[in-house]
Amino acid sequence: MASRIEVIRKSVLAKNDRAADENREVLRRRGACMMNLLGGAGCGKTSLLERLLPRLAKDLRVGVLEGDLATTRDAERIAAVGAPVVQLLTEGGCHLTAALVRGGLERLPVDELDLIVVENVGNCVCPTNFDLGEHARLSMLSAAEGDDKPAKYAHLFQTADAVVISKMDLAEAARFNVDRAAQDIRVVNPHAPIFRTSFTLASSFEGLETWLRGCIAAARRPPGDRGANRRVLDPLLA
């Protein structure tokens, strides 16, 4: 029985990987970069986009694919800041798939966009196993979730190209040990930059904005000249 389950799992992932490769080719032809935003429910993914999108919109065109189990509430929040957005509903599924993202791409004006952000379903486990065809992964952890999460959900951070520790303004009240969290992230991912943001401090988003712009530039380079955008920046303190 265990062997049969493993075969089914491999088949599902192989089908998804083929769809992800197709998404990458679509993005390559249209000159757009796509980022997969991952993190648990309530870590602040939508709030992060509400802060970042107006900053990027000064000279970049950004669209969003909003993944959720139900409702269009997050998509409505993104639309309110002026970005084109498509809501992707999984109807109970715990993650987005590359095929579902393809449907979303077909409804976005991809030819007119520099960056597409996929806000994945709020889940620390399942979304990390599914390639969507993205150029980069940005994983999030909020101070309110606890500093033990990087050790307990290591794969979320191991697969990240960058990590955001959000809601640093709540760290003291939540007894969040940011050094402990960062050390656990470094055990599984020595290279990804770690950004500390606070929704009460606008300047805390500057380093992350710079990193995102680097991702877009890297995606536009020829395939043999891209290189990982893994600059280790000084963490931004809230």
C-alpha positions in Angstrom: 0.0 0.0 0.0 2.8 2.4 0.9 4.5 1.8 -2.5 1.2 2.5 -4.3 0.7 5.8 -2.4 4.2 6.9 -3.3 3.7 6.1 -7.0 0.5 8.2 -7.0 2.3 11.0 -5.3 5.1 11.0 -7.8 2.5 11.0 -10.6 0.7 14.0 -9.2 3.9 15.9 -8.7 5.2 15.0 -12.2 2.0 16.3 -13.8 2.3 19.5 -11.8 5.9 19.9 -12.8 5.1 19.7 -16.5 2.4 22.4 -16.0 5.0 24.5 -14.1 7.5 24.2 -17.0 4.7 25.4 -19.3 4.0 28.4 -17.1 7.7 29.3 -17.1 7.8 29.2 -20.9 4.7 31.5 -21.1 6.4 33.9 -18.7 9.7 33.8 -20.7 8.0 34.6 -23.9 6.1 37.5 -22.4 9.1 38.8 -20.4 7.4 38.7 -17.0 8.8 37.6 -13.6 6.6 35.5 -11.2 7.1 35.3 -7.5 5.4 32.7 -5.2 4.5 34.2 -1.8 4.2 31.5 0.9 3.3 31.5 4.5 0.8 30.4 7.1 -2.7 31.9 7.5 -2.5 35.3 9.1 1.2 35.9 8.7 0.5 39.1 6.7 0.9 38.2 3.1 -1.9 40.4 1.8 -0.9 43.2 4.1 2.7 42.9 2.8 1.4 43.3 -0.8 -0.7 46.3 0.2 2.5 48.0 1.4 4.8 46.9 -1.5 2.5 47.3 -4.5 2.2 51.1 -4.3 6.0 51.4 -4.0 6.7 49.1 -7.0 3.9 50.8 -9.1 6.0 54.0 -9.4 7.8 52.4 -12.3 6.8 48.8 -12.6 3.6 47.0 -13.6 2.6 44.3 -11.1 -0.3 41.9 -11.2 -1.5 39.5 -8.5 -3.0 36.0 -8.4 -4.8 35.5 -5.0 -5.0 31.9 -3.8 -7.6 31.0 -1.1 -10.1 28.4 -0.2 -13.1 30.7 -0.4 -14.2 34.4 -0.7 -12.7 37.2 -2.8 -11.8 39.3 0.2 -8.1 39.4 -0.4 -8.5 40.1 -4.1 -10.7 43.0 -3.2 -8.0 44.4 -0.9 -5.4 44.1 -3.7 -7.8 45.7 -6.2 -8.2 48.6 -3.9 -4.5 49.6 -4.3 -4.9 49.6 -8.1 -3.2 46.3 -9.1 -4.8 43.9 -11.6 -5.8 40.8 -9.6 -7.4 37.4 -10.2 -8.8 35.4 -7.3 -8.0 31.7 -7.5 -10.3 29.6 -5.3 -9.2 26.0 -4.4 -12.6 25.1 -3.0 -11.1 23.3 0.0 -7.6 22.5 -1.5 -4.7 23.4 0.8 -2.4 24.7 -2.0 -2.3 26.2 -5.5 -1.3 24.0 -8.4 0.6 25.0 -11.6 -2.6 24.3 -13.6 -4.7 26.6 -11.5 -2.1 29.3 -11.8 -2.1 28.8 -15.6 -5.8 29.6 -15.6 -5.1 32.8 -13.6 -2.3 33.8 -16.0 -4.8 33.6 -18.9 -7.0 36.1 -17.1 -4.2 38.6 -16.4 -2.7 41.1 -18.9 0.6 39.3 -18.7 2.1 41.1 -21.7 1.7 44.4 -19.9 3.2 43.2 -16.6 6.8 43.2 -15.2 6.0 41.1 -12.1 3.2 38.7 -11.1 2.9 37.8 -7.4 1.1 34.6 -6.5 -0.2 34.8 -3.0 -0.5 31.1 -2.2 -3.0 29.6 0.2 -2.2 30.2 3.9 -0.5 27.0 4.8 3.0 26.2 6.0 3.3 22.7 4.5 1.5 21.7 1.3 2.3 24.7 -0.9 6.0 24.2 -0.5 5.8 20.9 -2.5 4.3 22.4 -5.7 6.3 24.3 -8.3 4.1 26.9 -10.0 6.6 28.0 -12.6 7.8 30.9 -10.4 11.2 32.6 -10.7 11.5 33.0 -7.0 9.9 32.0 -3.7 9.4 34.4 -0.8 8.5 32.7 2.5 6.9 34.6 5.4 6.7 34.2 9.2 5.1 36.7 11.5 6.4 37.5 15.0 2.9 36.7 16.2 3.3 33.0 15.1 6.2 32.2 17.4 9.9 31.8 16.9 9.7 28.0 16.8 8.1 27.9 13.3 11.3 27.8 11.2 12.3 24.6 13.1 8.9 23.0 13.0 8.2 23.9 9.3 11.7 23.8 7.9 10.7 23.0 4.3 8.9 26.4 4.0 12.2 28.2 4.7 14.5 25.6 3.0 12.9 26.2 -0.4 12.8 30.0 -0.1 14.9 32.5 -2.1 14.2 35.1 0.6 12.4 35.2 3.9 10.3 37.9 5.5 9.8 38.1 9.3 6.8 40.3 9.5 4.9 42.1 12.3 8.1 42.9 14.2 6.2 45.6 16.0 4.5 42.8 17.9 7.7 40.9 18.7 8.0 42.1 22.3 4.4 41.4 23.2 4.5 38.0 21.6 7.9 37.1 23.2 9.3 36.4 19.8 13.0 35.7 19.8 14.1 37.0 16.3 17.7 35.7 16.7 16.5 32.2 17.5 14.2 32.2 14.5 16.9 33.5 12.2 19.4 30.9 13.4 16.9 28.1 12.7 16.3 29.5 9.2 20.1 29.6 8.6 20.4 25.9 9.6 18.2 24.9 6.6 18.9 27.9 4.3 22.3 29.6 4.7 22.0 32.0 1.8 18.5 33.5 1.6 18.3 37.1 2.7 16.1 37.6 5.8 14.0 40.8 5.9 12.4 42.0 9.1 9.4 44.2 8.5 7.0 46.2 10.6 3.7 47.5 9.3 4.2 50.6 11.4 7.6 51.4 9.8 7.5 52.2 6.1 11.3 52.1 5.8 11.4 48.5 6.9 10.2 47.5 3.4 13.0 49.1 1.5 15.4 46.1 1.4 12.6 43.8 0.3 11.6 46.1 -2.5 15.3 46.2 -3.7 15.4 42.4 -3.7 12.2 42.2 -5.7 13.5 44.5 -8.3 16.6 42.3 -8.5 14.4 39.3 -9.1 12.7 41.1 -12.0 16.0 42.1 -13.5 17.4 38.5 -13.2 14.3 37.0 -14.9 14.9 39.2 -17.9 18.5 38.0 -18.4 19.3 35.2 -20.9 18.8 31.7 -19.3 22.6 31.1 -19.0 23.2 34.5 -17.3 20.5 34.6 -14.6 22.2 33.5 -11.4 20.3 33.3 -8.1 19.3 36.6 -6.5 20.5 35.5 -3.1 22.3 38.6 -1.8 22.5 38.3 2.0 21.5 41.8 3.1 21.6 43.2 6.6 18.3 42.5 8.3 16.0 45.5 8.6 15.0 46.1 12.2 11.5 47.2 13.1 
